[in-house]
Amino acid sequence: MKYVVSGGATLSFADGTKFELLQGIYDGSHFPGNVKDHWAFKAYAKPLDESELADEQNAEDLAASLVLLAEENNTLKAQLDAALAAAGGKPADTTDKTENTGGDAKNAKKQQASN
């Protein structure tokens, strides 16, 4: 069984020994039996089933992906801004040029026929 420790704490025992809990996810074998039996252990460490562990890993993966995508987006924005600045600050022409060529071709045929 896995445990998620929500916050750091130091557990003290009657024999004078101490065990430090650090925030994170741990395998149950990480904690000796006397630590699991300590009255304060359950306040800081909660059992984590496998589906919750998978959800936690997915959330971490998604957060990492989000950071990478944000960095890539910022890089692409900077490249676009640089390209626009090099072109005089005007956006790229996105009009469809095929509409005009059809008319020009008809005019060229009319001129050839009249010659």
All heavy atoms as an XYZ file, in Angstrom:
852
protein
N       0.844     -1.173      0.000
C       0.000      0.000      0.000
C       0.889      1.236      0.000
O       1.940      1.277      0.611
C      -0.893     -0.012      1.245
C      -1.677      1.261      1.394
S      -2.779      1.285      2.809
C      -4.042      0.202      2.237
N       0.436      2.241     -0.693
C       1.155      3.517     -0.746
C       0.487      4.503      0.200
O      -0.696      4.418      0.486
C       1.135      4.078     -2.157
C       1.685      3.134     -3.189
C       2.931      3.663     -3.755
C       3.413      2.698     -4.825
N       4.795      2.781     -5.029
N       1.304      5.458      0.666
C       0.818      6.512      1.549
C       1.210      7.855      0.964
O       2.300      8.009      0.416
C       1.433      6.400      2.945
C       0.922      5.228      3.748
C       1.557      4.004      3.694
C      -0.192      5.364      4.564
C       1.093      2.931      4.426
C      -0.658      4.299      5.312
C      -0.013      3.081      5.238
O      -0.489      2.027      5.968
N       0.321      8.826      1.111
C       0.645     10.195      0.749
C       0.775     10.979      2.048
O      -0.114     10.962      2.895
C      -0.403     10.812     -0.208
C      -1.783     10.846      0.387
C       0.030     12.196     -0.648
N       1.927     11.619      2.200
C       2.190     12.425      3.392
C       1.948     13.878      3.008
O       2.612     14.410      2.120
C       3.635     12.204      3.905
C       3.905     13.082      5.114
C       3.867     10.734      4.238
N       0.979     14.497      3.675
C       0.547     15.841      3.289
C       1.454     16.946      3.808
O       1.514     18.014      3.221
C      -0.878     16.087      3.772
O      -0.938     15.931      5.175
N       2.133     16.707      4.898
C       3.008     17.734      5.445
C       4.078     17.110      6.311
O       3.932     15.997      6.805
N       5.149     17.804      6.487
C       6.245     17.281      7.275
C       5.938     17.311      8.766
O       5.234     18.198      9.252
N       6.455     16.314      9.467
C       6.288     16.249     10.920
C       7.354     15.317     11.477
O       7.909     14.479     10.759
C       4.902     15.738     11.276
N       7.624     15.470     12.760
C       8.527     14.558     13.450
C       7.720     13.842     14.519
O       7.146     14.481     15.412
C       9.698     15.319     14.091
O      10.398     16.019     13.060
C      10.650     14.368     14.781
N       7.670     12.513     14.406
C       6.948     11.709     15.385
C       7.922     11.318     16.492
O       9.014     10.832     16.215
C       6.367     10.457     14.730
C       5.449     10.673     13.520
C       4.951      9.334     12.990
C       4.285     11.577     13.861
N       7.527     11.526     17.722
C       8.364     11.173     18.874
C       7.757      9.964     19.576
O       6.535      9.875     19.740
C       8.439     12.341     19.857
O       9.037     13.452     19.243
N       8.629      9.074     20.027
C       8.183      7.861     20.691
C       8.613      7.872     22.154
O       9.533      8.594     22.559
C       8.753      6.634     19.971
C       8.227      6.500     18.562
C       8.906      7.092     17.502
C       7.053      5.826     18.309
C       8.421      6.990     16.210
C       6.570      5.725     17.012
C       7.246      6.314     15.969
N       7.961      7.023     22.957
C       8.216      6.974     24.399
C       9.664      6.594     24.717
O      10.211      7.037     25.731
C       7.262      5.992     25.061
N      10.293      5.822     23.839
C      11.682      5.407     24.091
C      12.696      6.484     23.707
O      13.896      6.281     23.787
C      11.989      4.099     23.381
C      11.924      4.199     21.871
O      11.626      5.294     21.343
O      12.165      3.177     21.199
N      12.222      7.640     23.282
C      13.100      8.748     22.927
C      13.478      8.804     21.447
O      14.109      9.760     21.001
N      13.092      7.811     20.658
C      13.401      7.829     19.226
C      12.436      8.741     18.502
O      11.343      9.049     18.990
C      13.339      6.408     18.620
O      12.020      5.893     18.791
C      14.367      5.483     19.265
N      12.866      9.158     17.339
C      12.045     10.049     16.507
C      12.050      9.531     15.076
O      13.008      8.897     14.639
C      12.582     11.476     16.551
C      12.511     12.089     17.926
C      13.001     13.506     17.934
C      12.905     14.000     19.366
N      12.682     15.395     19.482
N      10.977      9.840     14.355
C      10.880      9.488     12.941
C      10.343     10.706     12.215
O       9.301     11.261     12.586
C       9.954      8.291     12.721
C       9.983      7.769     11.316
C      10.873      6.778     10.950
C       9.128      8.282     10.347
C      10.901      6.283      9.652
C       9.159      7.815      9.046
C      10.050      6.814      8.704
N      11.058     11.140     11.190
C      10.646     12.335     10.456
C       9.814     11.947      9.240
O      10.222     11.123      8.425
C      11.876     13.127     10.003
C      11.519     14.467      9.417
C      12.741     15.335      9.154
O      13.848     14.973      9.555
O      12.550     16.393      8.537
N       8.643     12.557      9.134
C       7.778     12.390      7.965
C       8.009     13.575      7.043
O       7.953     14.722      7.468
C       6.300     12.358      8.374
C       5.840     11.180      9.227
C       4.390     11.383      9.636
C       6.005      9.879      8.478
N       8.275     13.274      5.786
C       8.458     14.313      4.780
C       7.341     14.218      3.763
O       6.871     13.119      3.435
C       9.810     14.155      4.088
C      11.037     14.233      5.000
C      12.304     13.936      4.212
C      11.128     15.601      5.639
N       6.929     15.347      3.233
C       5.847     15.396      2.260
C       6.207     14.566      1.033
O       7.333     14.615      0.534
C       5.587     16.836      1.856
C       4.384     17.014      0.963
C       4.091     18.480      0.704
O       4.832     19.364      1.091
N       2.999     18.740      0.024
N       5.251     13.783      0.545
C       5.469     12.983     -0.658
C       4.622     11.723     -0.650
O       3.765     11.536      0.207
N       4.904     10.858     -1.618
C       4.208      9.579     -1.748
C       5.221      8.484     -1.480
O       6.303      8.455     -2.081
C       3.587      9.421     -3.145
C       2.537     10.509     -3.376
C       2.969      8.039     -3.311
C       1.955     10.527     -4.770
N       4.872      7.571     -0.586
C       5.798      6.533     -0.155
C       5.138      5.164     -0.191
O       3.935      5.034      0.042
C       6.276      6.795      1.281
C       7.010      8.094      1.440
C       6.338      9.246      1.827
C       8.367      8.179      1.185
C       7.003     10.447      1.964
C       9.050      9.382      1.314
C       8.362     10.508      1.705
O       9.028     11.697      1.834
N       5.936      4.149     -0.432
C       5.495      2.768     -0.306
C       5.340      2.470      1.181
O       6.086      3.009      2.011
C       6.529      1.843     -0.942
C       6.027      0.429     -1.034
O       5.074      0.184     -1.784
O       6.605     -0.424     -0.332
N       4.405      1.606      1.538
C       4.157      1.288      2.935
C       5.367      0.712      3.645
O       5.523      0.880      4.856
N       6.252      0.056      2.907
C       7.443     -0.534      3.517
C       8.420      0.535      4.008
O       9.332      0.235      4.772
C       8.136     -1.474      2.531
O       8.567     -0.748      1.397
N       8.236      1.776      3.592
C       9.087      2.885      4.015
C       8.896      3.180      5.507
O       9.811      3.683      6.164
C       8.770      4.126      3.180
C       9.543      5.340      3.549
N      10.865      5.514      3.215
C       9.184      6.452      4.255
C      11.289      6.677      3.677
N      10.283      7.271      4.311
N       7.703      2.877      6.021
C       7.371      3.190      7.405
C       7.377      1.922      8.255
O       6.627      0.982      7.972
C       5.982      3.841      7.497
C       5.836      5.066      6.645
C       5.013      5.057      5.526
C       6.521      6.233      6.950
C       4.871      6.180      4.738
C       6.385      7.371      6.166
C       5.563      7.338      5.056
N       8.194      1.902      9.300
C       8.156      0.759     10.228
C       6.795      0.647     10.912
O       6.029      1.618     10.968
C       9.250      1.086     11.257
C      10.088      2.161     10.642
C       9.201      2.885      9.661
N       6.491     -0.514     11.440
C       5.203     -0.764     12.092
C       4.912      0.196     13.221
O       3.774      0.673     13.364
N       5.925      0.515     14.045
C       5.671      1.425     15.163
C       5.332      2.829     14.686
O       4.599      3.565     15.350
C       6.857      1.443     16.143
C       8.119      2.039     15.529
O       8.338      1.986     14.323
N       8.977      2.580     16.384
N       5.833      3.219     13.507
C       5.503      4.539     12.948
C       4.043      4.546     12.486
O       3.298      5.495     12.752
C       6.458      4.906     11.799
C       5.992      6.151     11.076
C       7.873      5.082     12.319
N       3.631      3.478     11.806
C       2.240      3.385     11.347
C       1.264      3.350     12.519
O       0.126      3.810     12.402
C       2.043      2.142     10.483
C       2.743      2.204      9.152
C       2.494      0.917      8.388
C       3.380      0.797      7.193
N       3.223     -0.497      6.502
N       1.718      2.816     13.657
C       0.860      2.722     14.837
C       0.866      4.000     15.679
O       0.075      4.123     16.607
C       1.303      1.541     15.713
C       1.062      0.206     15.033
O       0.197      0.142     14.130
O       1.743     -0.778     15.397
N       1.746      4.930     15.366
C       1.832      6.175     16.152
C       0.513      6.931     16.030
O      -0.103      6.984     14.964
C       2.990      7.031     15.643
C       3.344      8.176     16.523
N       2.639      9.361     16.509
C       4.328      8.330     17.447
C       3.177     10.192     17.377
N       4.211      9.582     17.966
N       0.080      7.546     17.129
C      -1.218      8.215     17.161
C      -1.326      9.355     16.143
O      -2.408      9.651     15.645
C      -1.525      8.730     18.566
C      -0.568      9.795     19.041
C       0.604      9.604     19.709
C      -0.696     11.197     18.843
N       1.222     10.802     19.946
C       0.445     11.813     19.430
C      -1.642     12.012     18.229
C       0.645     13.179     19.423
C      -1.439     13.380     18.231
C      -0.306     13.962     18.822
N      -0.212     10.005     15.788
C      -0.269     11.153     14.874
C      -0.023     10.770     13.413
O      -0.188     11.599     12.523
C       0.758     12.201     15.306
N       0.360      9.524     13.166
C       0.687      9.112     11.793
C      -0.474      9.357     10.836
O      -0.300      9.899      9.751
C       1.103      7.636     11.773
C       1.463      7.120     10.414
C       2.674      7.449      9.835
C       0.588      6.313      9.703
C       3.024      6.972      8.578
C       0.922      5.836      8.449
C       2.140      6.171      7.884
N      -1.672      8.995     11.246
C      -2.847      9.126     10.370
C      -3.214     10.578     10.084
O      -3.916     10.862      9.116
C      -4.027      8.384     10.967
C      -3.832      6.892     10.963
C      -4.999      6.177     11.577
C      -4.723      4.680     11.614
N      -5.753      3.941     12.302
N      -2.737     11.494     10.905
C      -3.012     12.907     10.657
C      -2.150     13.445      9.517
O      -2.523     14.418      8.866
C      -2.759     13.713     11.927
N      -1.000     12.807      9.271
C      -0.078     13.289      8.242
C       0.005     12.369      7.021
O       0.339     12.819      5.934
C       1.329     13.452      8.829
C       1.400     14.528      9.870
C       1.327     14.220     11.225
C       1.498     15.865      9.499
C       1.374     15.221     12.185
C       1.549     16.867     10.448
C       1.478     16.537     11.783
O       1.522     17.529     12.728
N      -0.265     11.070      7.219
C      -0.143     10.098      6.124
C      -1.472      9.391      5.923
O      -2.073      8.893      6.868
C       0.950      9.087      6.448
N      -1.907      9.375      4.676
C      -3.169      8.712      4.359
C      -2.909      7.645      3.309
O      -2.108      7.850      2.386
C      -4.185      9.725      3.833
C      -4.565     10.731      4.888
C      -5.635     11.659      4.414
C      -5.920     12.624      5.561
N      -6.880     13.618      5.263
N      -3.612      6.510      3.418
C      -3.438      5.454      2.412
C      -3.859      5.958      1.031
O      -4.793      6.724      0.888
C      -4.364      4.341      2.873
C      -4.805      4.706      4.236
C      -4.557      6.153      4.440
N      -3.135      5.510      0.038
C      -3.401      5.917     -1.339
C      -3.592      4.646     -2.150
O      -2.689      3.821     -2.240
C      -2.206      6.720     -1.861
C      -2.296      7.328     -3.229
C      -3.315      8.458     -3.240
C      -0.951      7.874     -3.642
N      -4.779      4.473     -2.737
C      -4.970      3.279     -3.550
C      -4.364      3.485     -4.932
O      -3.969      4.590     -5.299
C      -6.438      2.851     -3.603
C      -7.332      3.819     -4.355
O      -6.808      4.667     -5.097
O      -8.555      3.725     -4.213
N      -4.284      2.426     -5.703
C      -3.600      2.466     -6.996
C      -4.247      3.430     -7.986
O      -3.567      4.096     -8.749
C      -3.517      1.064     -7.606
C      -2.629      0.113     -6.834
C      -1.188      0.607     -6.714
O      -0.626      1.111     -7.701
O      -0.632      0.493     -5.604
N      -5.582      3.542     -7.969
C      -6.237      4.464     -8.908
C      -5.910      5.913     -8.547
O      -5.721      6.744     -9.431
C      -7.752      4.248     -8.926
O      -8.328      4.598     -7.686
N      -5.828      6.216     -7.250
C      -5.453      7.570     -6.841
C      -4.009      7.856     -7.215
O      -3.674      8.970     -7.609
C      -5.651      7.754     -5.338
C      -7.101      7.810     -4.922
C      -7.268      7.880     -3.418
O      -6.432      7.328     -2.688
O      -8.244      8.504     -2.981
N      -3.154      6.841     -7.105
C      -1.761      7.011     -7.487
C      -1.652      7.281     -8.993
O      -0.902      8.156     -9.421
C      -0.955      5.767     -7.112
C       0.533      5.814     -7.369
C       1.190      6.942     -6.586
C       1.181      4.496     -7.001
N      -2.429      6.554     -9.798
C      -2.434      6.788    -11.245
C      -2.948      8.184    -11.569
O      -2.394      8.873    -12.429
C      -3.284      5.725    -11.948
N      -3.990      8.618    -10.862
C      -4.518      9.968    -11.066
C      -3.479     11.025    -10.711
O      -3.334     12.029    -11.409
C      -5.784     10.193    -10.235
C      -6.978      9.407    -10.737
O      -6.918      8.901    -11.885
O      -7.959      9.299     -9.981
N      -2.757     10.791     -9.628
C      -1.706     11.721     -9.204
C      -0.613     11.810    -10.266
O      -0.152     12.891    -10.613
C      -1.122     11.255     -7.861
C      -0.037     12.132     -7.318
C      -0.537     13.429     -6.729
O      -1.734     13.523     -6.403
O       0.266     14.365     -6.612
N      -0.213     10.647    -10.805
C       0.826     10.623    -11.837
C       0.336     11.312    -13.104
O       1.077     12.073    -13.727
C       1.244      9.180    -12.149
C       2.391      9.079    -13.120
C       3.662      9.729    -12.592
O       4.048      9.508    -11.466
N       4.305     10.535    -13.412
N      -0.921     11.077    -13.486
C      -1.488     11.740    -14.663
C      -1.519     13.249    -14.487
O      -1.232     13.998    -15.422
C      -2.893     11.215    -14.953
C      -2.886      9.828    -15.545
O      -1.876      9.366    -16.072
N      -4.005      9.131    -15.427
N      -1.874     13.706    -13.300
C      -1.918     15.149    -13.036
C      -0.523     15.747    -13.154
O      -0.348     16.832    -13.720
C      -2.501     15.413    -11.650
N       0.486     15.039    -12.637
C       1.863     15.528    -12.750
C       2.308     15.559    -14.212
O       2.962     16.513    -14.646
C       2.803     14.649    -11.932
C       2.638     14.808    -10.432
C       3.490     13.833     -9.638
O       4.337     13.135    -10.230
O       3.298     13.767     -8.411
N       1.949     14.506    -14.972
C       2.312     14.457    -16.394
C       1.644     15.595    -17.168
O       2.264     16.229    -18.024
C       1.919     13.109    -17.004
C       2.744     11.951    -16.473
O       3.799     12.205    -15.840
O       2.333     10.789    -16.681
N       0.376     15.842    -16.873
C      -0.349     16.915    -17.562
C       0.234     18.285    -17.221
O       0.350     19.147    -18.096
C      -1.831     16.866    -17.212
C      -2.610     15.709    -17.819
C      -4.032     15.676    -17.250
C      -2.640     15.794    -19.331
N       0.616     18.461    -15.971
C       1.219     19.736    -15.574
C       2.541     19.950    -16.303
O       2.824     21.057    -16.784
C       1.430     19.775    -14.062
N       3.339     18.888    -16.422
C       4.614     18.995    -17.137
C       4.372     19.282    -18.616
O       5.067     20.110    -19.217
C       5.426     17.717    -16.964
N       3.376     18.627    -19.206
C       3.047     18.871    -20.612
C       2.584     20.304    -20.821
O       2.937     20.929    -21.822
C       1.949     17.911    -21.080
O       2.412     16.592    -21.082
N       1.808     20.799    -19.897
C       1.311     22.174    -19.998
C       2.463     23.172    -19.987
O       2.480     24.120    -20.762
C       0.335     22.468    -18.863
C      -0.297     23.850    -18.858
C      -1.099     24.080    -20.132
C      -1.184     24.015    -17.647
N       3.447     22.928    -19.138
C       4.609     23.819    -19.076
C       5.352     23.795    -20.415
O       5.713     24.843    -20.954
C       5.546     23.415    -17.913
C       6.886     24.112    -18.005
C       4.879     23.717    -16.581
N       5.562     22.593    -20.963
C       6.272     22.479    -22.244
C       5.494     23.152    -23.375
O       6.079     23.845    -24.212
C       6.517     21.003    -22.580
C       7.512     20.279    -21.684
C       7.548     18.791    -22.036
C       8.894     20.886    -21.789
N       4.187     22.956    -23.399
C       3.374     23.580    -24.446
C       3.364     25.099    -24.320
O       3.392     25.806    -25.331
C       1.953     23.028    -24.409
C       1.803     21.588    -24.884
C       0.389     21.078    -24.599
C       2.137     21.457    -26.350
N       3.326     25.610    -23.107
C       3.357     27.056    -22.911
C       4.684     27.627    -23.394
O       4.714     28.681    -24.041
C       3.130     27.392    -21.441
N       5.785     26.922    -23.107
C       7.093     27.383    -23.576
C       7.162     27.365    -25.102
O       7.659     28.307    -25.723
C       8.201     26.508    -22.992
C       8.419     26.707    -21.510
C       9.405     25.716    -20.918
O       9.910     24.838    -21.648
O       9.673     25.825    -19.706
N       6.650     26.294    -25.711
C       6.646     26.191    -27.172
C       5.769     27.284    -27.783
O       6.147     27.914    -28.783
C       6.141     24.820    -27.610
C       6.179     24.614    -29.103
C       5.710     23.231    -29.522
O       5.329     22.424    -28.669
O       5.715     22.979    -30.737
N       4.631     27.550    -27.172
C       3.740     28.601    -27.650
C       4.431     29.961    -27.604
O       4.345     30.739    -28.557
C       2.465     28.615    -26.809
C       1.411     29.539    -27.369
O       1.209     29.605    -28.571
N       0.749     30.252    -26.482
N       5.126     30.239    -26.509
C       5.836     31.518    -26.391
C       6.941     31.637    -27.428
O       7.154     32.711    -27.995
C       6.391     31.687    -24.979
C       5.300     31.937    -23.963
O       4.223     32.401    -24.304
N       5.563     31.609    -22.722
N       7.631     30.530    -27.707
C       8.682     30.535    -28.725
C       8.092     30.819    -30.102
O       8.631     31.635    -30.867
C       9.421     29.185    -28.742
O      10.007     28.962    -27.451
C      10.497     29.138    -29.806
N       6.979     30.172    -30.412
C       6.339     30.381    -31.711
C       5.794     31.801    -31.850
O       5.883     32.401    -32.927
C       5.225     29.352    -31.923
C       5.701     27.911    -32.114
C       4.512     26.959    -32.109
C       6.510     27.767    -33.380
N       5.266     32.356    -30.763
C       4.799     33.743    -30.802
C       5.963     34.692    -31.086
O       5.822     35.632    -31.871
C       4.150     34.125    -29.471
C       2.749     33.627    -29.288
C       2.230     34.130    -27.940
C       0.829     33.708    -27.660
N       0.384     34.197    -26.336
N       7.096     34.438    -30.447
C       8.263     35.292    -30.662
C       8.740     35.191    -32.104
O       9.102     36.197    -32.727
C       9.389     34.902    -29.709
N       8.728     33.984    -32.671
C       9.127     33.804    -34.069
C       8.165     34.525    -34.997
O       8.577     35.159    -35.967
C       9.180     32.315    -34.418
C      10.319     31.572    -33.768
C      10.254     30.076    -34.043
O       9.309     29.579    -34.659
N      11.255     29.361    -33.565
N       6.875     34.444    -34.710
C       5.871     35.123    -35.533
C       6.046     36.631    -35.453
O       6.007     37.319    -36.477
C       4.464     34.726    -35.088
C       3.309     35.346    -35.850
C       3.381     34.971    -37.327
C       1.983     34.927    -35.259
N       6.257     37.140    -34.250
C       6.477     38.577    -34.094
C       7.710     39.037    -34.861
O       7.705     40.085    -35.499
C       6.617     38.946    -32.615
C       5.292     38.850    -31.875
O       4.234     38.823    -32.535
O       5.326     38.797    -30.622
N       8.788     38.231    -34.809
C      10.023     38.582    -35.524
C       9.789     38.572    -37.030
O      10.261     39.456    -37.750
C      11.141     37.610    -35.149
N       9.039     37.587    -37.507
C       8.753     37.509    -38.939
C       7.895     38.692    -39.389
O       8.117     39.265    -40.459
C       8.062     36.186    -39.264
N       6.922     39.060    -38.583
C       6.067     40.196    -38.930
C       6.857     41.495    -38.913
O       6.660     42.354    -39.772
C       4.881     40.283    -37.970
C       3.821     39.193    -38.117
C       2.780     39.307    -37.014
C       3.157     39.264    -39.483
N       7.748     41.628    -37.954
C       8.572     42.840    -37.881
C       9.493     42.923    -39.090
O       9.697     44.003    -39.653
C       9.383     42.844    -36.587
N      10.039     41.809    -39.541
C      10.927     41.789    -40.705
C      10.164     42.118    -41.985
O      10.728     42.667    -42.930
C      11.598     40.422    -40.830
N       8.869     41.827    -41.988
C       8.052     42.087    -43.173
C       7.386     43.456    -43.098
O       6.439     43.725    -43.817
C       6.993     40.998    -43.314
N       7.864     44.286    -42.242
C       7.299     45.632    -42.131
C       6.120     45.710    -41.201
O       5.352     46.657    -41.259
N       5.950     44.700    -40.388
C       4.883     44.739    -39.401
C       3.515     44.453    -39.958
O       2.530     44.618    -39.281
N       3.443     44.028    -41.210
C       2.148     43.731    -41.804
C       1.905     42.233    -41.722
O       2.810     41.440    -41.934
C       2.115     44.178    -43.266
C       2.257     45.672    -43.426
C       2.215     46.061    -44.877
C       2.411     47.561    -45.030
N       2.465     47.957    -46.419
N       0.677     41.837    -41.452
C       0.382     40.401    -41.425
C       0.505     39.812    -42.826
O       0.387     40.518    -43.827
C      -1.055     40.334    -40.918
C      -1.623     41.688    -41.113
C      -0.476     42.655    -41.117
N       0.743     38.531    -42.876
C       0.872     37.851    -44.164
C      -0.426     37.985    -44.949
O      -1.515     37.983    -44.379
C       1.208     36.387    -43.938
N      -0.314     38.093    -46.267
C      -1.484     38.218    -47.135
C      -2.137     36.854    -47.255
O      -1.541     35.905    -47.741
C      -1.055     38.733    -48.511
C      -2.254     39.025    -49.394
O      -3.398     38.980    -48.896
O      -2.036     39.299    -50.589
N      -3.374     36.759    -46.803
C      -4.058     35.472    -46.818
C      -5.177     35.422    -47.847
O      -5.957     34.494    -47.845
C      -4.657     35.187    -45.424
O      -5.549     36.252    -45.081
C      -3.578     35.037    -44.369
N      -5.241     36.410    -48.722
C      -6.310     36.392    -49.722
C      -6.018     35.317    -50.757
O      -4.881     34.996    -51.051
C      -6.446     37.754    -50.429
O      -5.194     38.095    -51.020
C      -6.867     38.825    -49.446
N      -7.077     34.784    -51.321
C      -6.962     33.714    -52.314
C      -6.718     34.335    -53.684
O      -7.561     35.043    -54.209
C      -8.252     32.886    -52.304
C      -8.128     31.644    -53.165
O      -7.050     31.415    -53.740
O      -9.123     30.894    -53.244
N      -5.562     34.060    -54.266
C      -5.177     34.644    -55.558
C      -5.810     33.918    -56.744
O      -5.769     34.389    -57.848
C      -3.651     34.581    -55.718
C      -2.894     35.261    -54.609
C      -2.764     36.729    -54.887
C      -1.798     37.366    -53.928
N      -2.314     38.467    -53.218
N      -6.413     32.774    -56.530
C      -6.951     32.003    -57.650
C      -8.151     32.678    -58.297
O      -8.434     32.437    -59.458
C      -7.355     30.580    -57.191
O      -8.297     30.689    -56.131
C      -6.148     29.795    -56.740
N      -8.869     33.515    -57.562
C     -10.024     34.186    -58.148
C      -9.612     35.094    -59.294
O     -10.291     35.161    -60.296
C     -10.736     35.011    -57.075
C     -11.368     34.176    -55.981
C     -11.971     35.033    -54.895
O     -12.195     36.232    -55.131
O     -12.207     34.512    -53.804
N      -8.503     35.792    -59.169
C      -8.058     36.730    -60.200
C      -7.480     36.014    -61.414
O      -7.628     36.487    -62.514
C      -7.012     37.684    -59.626
C      -7.628     38.609    -58.589
O      -8.831     38.846    -58.617
N      -6.810     39.098    -57.686
N      -6.840     34.885    -61.224
C      -6.191     34.228    -62.364
C      -7.218     33.709    -63.352
O      -6.960     33.677    -64.546
C      -5.292     33.070    -61.889
O      -6.074     32.143    -61.128
C      -4.133     33.577    -61.068
N      -8.383     33.303    -62.849
C      -9.409     32.828    -63.775
C      -9.829     33.935    -64.722
O      -9.955     33.736    -65.922
N     -10.033     35.123    -64.233
C     -10.425     36.258    -65.063
C      -9.316     36.644    -66.014
O      -9.557     36.968    -67.173
N      -8.075     36.632    -65.560
C      -6.940     36.974    -66.414
C      -6.801     35.967    -67.542
O      -6.477     36.331    -68.670
C      -5.650     37.026    -65.594
C      -5.655     38.207    -64.620
O      -6.456     39.140    -64.818
O      -4.846     38.178    -63.669
N      -7.066     34.729    -67.272
C      -6.949     33.696    -68.311
C      -8.016     33.905    -69.376
O      -7.748     33.757    -70.566
C      -7.085     32.304    -67.682
N      -9.241     34.278    -68.974
C     -10.297     34.536    -69.947
C      -9.949     35.734    -70.807
O     -10.160     35.735    -72.015
C     -11.631     34.775    -69.230
C     -12.230     33.534    -68.614
C     -13.532     33.865    -67.905
C     -14.076     32.646    -67.200
N     -15.271     32.965    -66.429
N      -9.404     36.793    -70.186
C      -9.007     37.977    -70.943
C      -7.893     37.650    -71.923
O      -7.882     38.152    -73.055
C      -8.558     39.102    -70.009
C      -9.742     39.723    -69.283
O     -10.872     39.628    -69.763
N      -9.465     40.343    -68.161
N      -6.952     36.806    -71.517
C      -5.854     36.428    -72.408
C      -6.391     35.653    -73.602
O      -5.946     35.858    -74.736
C      -4.818     35.599    -71.649
N      -7.379     34.781    -73.395
C      -7.959     34.014    -74.497
C      -8.705     34.937    -75.451
O      -8.654     34.776    -76.653
C      -8.909     32.937    -73.966
C      -8.194     31.755    -73.326
C      -9.188     30.713    -72.877
C      -8.478     29.581    -72.180
N      -9.435     28.547    -71.698
N      -9.421     35.945    -74.911
C     -10.150     36.887    -75.758
C      -9.170     37.674    -76.604
O      -9.426     37.931    -77.783
C     -10.970     37.856    -74.904
C     -12.204     37.226    -74.306
C     -12.988     38.266    -73.511
C     -14.159     37.661    -72.813
N     -14.875     38.637    -71.987
N      -8.033     38.070    -76.019
C      -7.059     38.839    -76.780
C      -6.450     37.995    -77.877
O      -6.232     38.467    -78.980
C      -5.957     39.367    -75.850
C      -6.425     40.513    -74.971
C      -5.326     41.009    -74.033
O      -4.233     40.464    -74.012
N      -5.638     42.043    -73.257
N      -6.196     36.705    -77.609
C      -5.633     35.834    -78.628
C      -6.643     35.619    -79.763
O      -6.283     35.584    -80.923
C      -5.242     34.481    -78.031
C      -3.984     34.527    -77.168
C      -3.651     33.168    -76.556
O      -4.462     32.260    -76.591
N      -2.484     33.074    -75.971
N      -7.905     35.525    -79.421
C      -8.931     35.282    -80.436
C      -9.110     36.502    -81.314
O      -9.392     36.399    -82.506
C     -10.242     34.914    -79.751
N      -8.966     37.678    -80.747
C      -9.169     38.879    -81.531
C      -7.947     39.183    -82.399
O      -8.065     39.952    -83.325
C      -9.463     40.084    -80.606
O      -8.358     40.341    -79.781
N      -6.801     38.593    -82.110
C      -5.614     38.825    -82.926
C      -5.641     37.986    -84.106
O      -5.658     37.597    -84.994
C      -4.335     38.567    -82.133
C      -4.098     39.614    -81.079
O      -4.649     40.722    -81.168
N      -3.313     39.291    -80.117
